[in-house]
Amino acid sequence: MRQLAGNPFGKLKIAGIQFAADEIKLLAPCRPSKIVAIGLNYHSHAAELGYDLPRTPLIFLKPPSAVIGPVDCIVYPPLSAQVDFEGELGVVIGKKVRCIAPKDAAGCILGYTCFNDVTARDLQKEDGQWARAKGFDTFAAVGPIIETELDAGALKIETRLNGVVRQSGNTADLIFKVPELVSAVSQVMTLFPGDIIATGTPGGIGAMQPGDVVQVTIEGIGTLENTVRLAD
């Protein structure tokens, strides 16, 4: 692997220094100013919960302080007794954008990544809103890369818990597709380079326990792997 100079939102060049794979640690591939997540955006997820399909995208926010990268640990907070995985496709914004039309959305997307929208399910039900349940430190796992050459229209997505497939879906099952989501969010708030739109999770969500290993795999991108541990 070679060191690069610059950043993915501008110009990149090879700096020339080489490293072996075991000499580096992959960090989260971007530093978002915000994470805009979409609730109830797969037909399969709506069906498993028995909910009607939303008429417009259900938008909520996760704080940038929740971001962790590949191999980092998801910390099980003492305030919760049920922490769930939610494997998702993450859309990484490539340039500042506001009030864009769906037909123009592709031009502001840098690429795609794997995302785990970790959720304290019991607190979500208790609060009736999602800021606390979705906002703990380490509750936004991102990576391992940003794939810039990808059609997100029909990608297989799987979540495995300790090697067992728990979620298996396809982005073709999205209720609101990626261009619609980027457009809808941009009507509400300005998106900046590095911001992430988490597009929703397919059916099969479930609980994790300390010591579990959760993997989110998306066709054409790779696998995001994190271990769950108790708080210090």
Secondary structure as GFF3:
##gff-version 3
##sequence-region A 1 232
A	DSSP	beta_strand	2	6	.	.	.	ID=ss1
A	DSSP	beta_strand	12	18	.	.	.	ID=ss2
A	DSSP	three_ten_helix	21	23	.	.	.	ID=ss3
A	DSSP	beta_strand	35	39	.	.	.	ID=ss4
A	DSSP	alpha_helix	43	49	.	.	.	ID=ss5
A	DSSP	beta_strand	58	62	.	.	.	ID=ss6
A	DSSP	three_ten_helix	64	66	.	.	.	ID=ss7
A	DSSP	beta_strand	67	68	.	.	.	ID=ss8
A	DSSP	beta_strand	73	76	.	.	.	ID=ss9
A	DSSP	beta_strand	83	85	.	.	.	ID=ss10
A	DSSP	beta_strand	87	93	.	.	.	ID=ss11
A	DSSP	three_ten_helix	102	108	.	.	.	ID=ss12
A	DSSP	beta_strand	109	117	.	.	.	ID=ss13
A	DSSP	beta_strand	119	120	.	.	.	ID=ss14
A	DSSP	alpha_helix	121	127	.	.	.	ID=ss15
A	DSSP	alpha_helix	131	135	.	.	.	ID=ss16
A	DSSP	beta_strand	140	147	.	.	.	ID=ss17
A	DSSP	three_ten_helix	152	154	.	.	.	ID=ss18
A	DSSP	beta_strand	156	161	.	.	.	ID=ss19
A	DSSP	beta_strand	164	170	.	.	.	ID=ss20
A	DSSP	three_ten_helix	171	173	.	.	.	ID=ss21
A	DSSP	alpha_helix	178	188	.	.	.	ID=ss22
A	DSSP	beta_strand	196	198	.	.	.	ID=ss23
A	DSSP	beta_strand	206	208	.	.	.	ID=ss24
A	DSSP	beta_strand	213	218	.	.	.	ID=ss25
A	DSSP	beta_strand	222	230	.	.	.	ID=ss26
###
